[in-house]
Amino acid sequence: MGKLVVHMFMTLDGVIQAPGRLDEDREGGFGYGGWQAPYAGAESGQLIADDYSKLDALLLGRKTYEIFAPYWQQAPSGNPFTKLMNEKPKYVASRTLSSVDWNNSKLLDADVAVSVPLLKEKYSEVHVVGSSDLNQSLLRHELIDRMNIWQFPVVLGKGKRFFDSGTIPMALQLLESRTFPSGSVLLRYETAGKPVFRNM
């Protein structure tokens, strides 16, 4: 069985909405898009590229697909992510799209609870980037195996959160932690079943 790996950019207070640019996702009146950019660096960028190079397939929610597809289809070939993003298989979880036209893209033909385990049987590593709404479903169905959480030294106070209300309690095993000159922190976790509670 393969692994489902989630990559997430997160503020210190858990906000994951629109890290890339101002107009990325204004849902709920969110006006702080692009908050991750000031913390980008060569070392962290290379580490992200190394992580992405391990993916066998990409799983995306509708909104992230609609952001990624037009961008990567026109991205410069010199960008180290361009070839990977355009050539790797991509699966899109959507209840509203009837078709997808990005190279090697396919709509999931069933609910994530059914379709994602089938992807994990087919591929060694299925990676999820962004896709905040999709991640809520993946968390509820306990389908995530590993999390690469990039936490940045900024607090926004509002916006979509990764561990939102309705998240099922889970235990996590810390695999690695790294800090960077910008103040960002990479936390790699593996899911480890249910939490253990001490009886006092």
C-alpha positions as CSV (number, residue, x, y, z in Angstrom):
1,M,0.0,0.0,0.0
2,G,1.3,3.4,-0.9
3,K,1.4,6.5,1.2
4,L,-0.7,9.7,1.0
5,V,1.6,12.7,1.7
6,V,0.2,16.2,2.4
7,H,2.3,19.3,2.0
8,M,1.0,22.3,3.9
9,F,2.0,25.9,4.4
10,M,0.7,27.1,7.7
11,T,0.8,30.2,9.8
12,L,1.6,29.9,13.5
13,D,-2.1,30.1,14.3
14,G,-2.9,27.4,11.7
15,V,-4.2,29.4,8.7
16,I,-3.5,27.7,5.4
17,Q,-5.6,29.9,3.1
18,A,-3.9,31.6,0.1
19,P,-0.2,31.4,1.0
20,G,0.9,32.0,-2.6
21,R,-0.6,35.3,-3.8
22,L,-3.1,38.0,-2.9
23,D,-6.0,36.9,-5.1
24,E,-5.4,33.1,-4.7
25,D,-8.5,32.5,-2.5
26,R,-10.6,35.4,-1.2
27,E,-13.4,33.1,0.1
28,G,-14.9,34.4,3.4
29,G,-13.5,37.9,2.6
30,F,-9.9,36.7,3.2
31,G,-7.6,39.6,2.4
32,Y,-4.1,38.3,3.5
33,G,-3.2,36.2,0.4
34,G,0.5,35.8,-0.3
35,W,1.6,35.7,3.3
36,Q,4.2,32.9,2.7
37,A,6.3,34.8,0.1
38,P,8.4,36.9,2.5
39,Y,9.8,33.7,4.1
40,A,10.9,31.9,0.9
41,G,14.6,31.0,0.7
42,A,16.9,28.9,-1.4
43,E,17.5,26.2,1.2
44,S,13.8,25.7,1.9
45,G,12.9,25.9,-1.8
46,Q,15.3,23.2,-2.7
47,L,13.9,21.0,0.1
48,I,10.4,21.5,-1.2
49,A,11.6,20.6,-4.7
50,D,13.3,17.4,-3.4
51,D,10.1,16.4,-1.6
52,Y,7.9,17.0,-4.7
53,S,10.3,14.9,-6.9
54,K,9.3,11.8,-4.9
55,L,5.7,12.0,-5.9
56,D,4.2,9.4,-8.3
57,A,0.8,11.1,-8.5
58,L,-0.8,14.4,-7.4
59,L,-4.2,14.7,-5.7
60,L,-5.8,18.1,-5.9
61,G,-9.0,19.7,-4.9
62,R,-11.0,21.7,-7.4
63,K,-9.8,25.2,-6.4
64,T,-6.2,24.2,-6.3
65,Y,-6.6,22.5,-9.7
66,E,-8.1,25.6,-11.2
67,I,-5.1,27.7,-9.9
68,F,-2.4,25.2,-10.9
69,A,-3.7,24.1,-14.3
70,P,-3.4,27.5,-16.2
71,Y,-0.2,28.4,-14.3
72,W,1.8,25.3,-14.9
73,Q,0.7,24.8,-18.5
74,Q,2.4,28.2,-19.3
75,A,5.2,28.1,-16.7
76,P,8.8,28.5,-18.0
77,S,10.6,25.3,-18.7
78,G,13.5,26.5,-16.6
79,N,11.4,26.2,-13.5
80,P,12.3,22.9,-11.8
81,F,8.6,22.2,-11.0
82,T,7.3,22.7,-14.5
83,K,8.1,19.3,-16.1
84,L,7.1,17.4,-12.9
85,M,3.7,19.2,-12.6
86,N,2.8,18.8,-16.2
87,E,3.9,15.2,-16.7
88,K,2.9,13.4,-13.5
89,P,-0.6,11.9,-13.2
90,K,-3.0,14.3,-11.5
91,Y,-6.3,13.4,-9.9
92,V,-8.9,16.0,-9.1
93,A,-11.6,15.7,-6.4
94,S,-14.6,17.7,-7.4
95,R,-18.3,17.6,-7.1
96,T,-18.8,20.4,-9.7
97,L,-16.3,19.8,-12.5
98,S,-17.4,17.6,-15.4
99,S,-14.0,17.5,-17.1
100,V,-10.4,18.4,-16.7
101,D,-8.0,19.3,-19.5
102,W,-4.6,19.7,-17.9
103,N,-2.2,17.1,-19.3
104,N,-2.4,13.7,-17.5
105,S,-5.4,14.9,-15.3
106,K,-8.4,12.9,-14.4
107,L,-11.4,13.4,-12.2
108,L,-11.9,11.0,-9.3
109,D,-14.8,8.8,-10.2
110,A,-15.9,8.2,-6.6
111,D,-16.0,9.8,-3.2
112,V,-12.5,10.2,-1.6
113,A,-13.3,7.5,0.9
114,V,-13.5,5.1,-1.9
115,S,-11.2,6.5,-4.6
116,V,-8.2,7.5,-2.5
117,P,-7.4,4.1,-1.1
118,L,-7.4,2.8,-4.7
119,L,-4.9,5.5,-5.6
120,K,-2.7,4.4,-2.7
121,E,-2.9,0.8,-4.0
122,K,-1.7,2.0,-7.4
123,Y,1.0,4.5,-6.5
124,S,3.9,4.5,-4.0
125,E,3.4,8.1,-3.1
126,V,0.4,10.3,-3.8
127,H,1.0,13.9,-2.8
128,V,-1.5,16.6,-1.9
129,V,-0.6,20.2,-2.3
130,G,-2.8,23.0,-1.0
131,S,-6.4,21.8,-1.4
132,S,-7.7,22.9,2.0
133,D,-11.3,21.7,1.5
134,L,-10.1,18.3,0.2
135,N,-7.8,17.9,3.2
136,Q,-10.7,18.2,5.6
137,S,-12.2,15.1,3.9
138,L,-8.9,13.3,4.0
139,L,-8.5,14.0,7.7
140,R,-12.1,12.9,8.5
141,H,-11.6,9.6,6.7
142,E,-8.1,9.1,8.2
143,L,-6.5,8.8,4.8
144,I,-3.4,10.8,5.4
145,D,-0.2,8.9,6.1
146,R,2.4,11.7,6.3
147,M,2.4,15.5,6.7
148,N,5.1,17.9,5.7
149,I,3.9,21.0,7.6
150,W,5.8,24.3,6.9
151,Q,5.0,26.7,9.7
152,F,5.8,30.3,9.3
153,P,6.3,33.1,12.0
154,V,3.1,35.0,11.2
155,V,-0.3,35.1,12.8
156,L,-3.4,36.1,10.7
157,G,-6.3,35.5,13.1
158,K,-8.7,34.4,10.4
159,G,-8.9,32.1,7.4
160,K,-9.2,28.4,6.6
161,R,-7.3,26.2,8.9
162,F,-5.8,22.7,8.3
163,F,-7.0,21.2,11.6
164,D,-10.5,22.7,11.5
165,S,-13.5,21.9,13.6
166,G,-14.6,18.3,12.9
167,T,-11.0,17.0,12.7
168,I,-10.9,13.5,14.1
169,P,-8.5,13.2,17.0
170,M,-5.2,11.5,16.0
171,A,-1.7,10.8,17.3
172,L,1.3,11.9,15.3
173,Q,4.9,10.8,15.3
174,L,7.5,13.5,14.6
175,L,9.9,12.2,12.0
176,E,12.0,15.4,11.5
177,S,12.0,19.1,12.4
178,R,14.2,21.7,10.8
179,T,14.4,25.5,11.2
180,F,15.4,28.1,8.6
181,P,16.9,31.6,8.8
182,S,13.6,33.2,7.9
183,G,12.1,31.7,11.1
184,S,10.1,29.1,9.2
185,V,10.0,25.5,10.6
186,L,9.5,22.2,8.7
187,L,7.7,19.6,10.7
188,R,7.4,16.1,9.2
189,Y,4.9,13.9,10.9
190,E,3.6,10.3,10.3
191,T,0.1,9.5,11.5
192,A,0.1,7.1,14.5
193,G,-3.4,6.0,15.2
194,K,-5.5,7.3,18.0
195,P,-4.3,9.5,20.8
196,V,-3.6,7.9,24.2
197,F,-5.0,9.6,27.3
198,R,-3.7,9.2,30.8
199,N,-6.3,8.4,33.5
200,M,-5.5,10.5,36.6
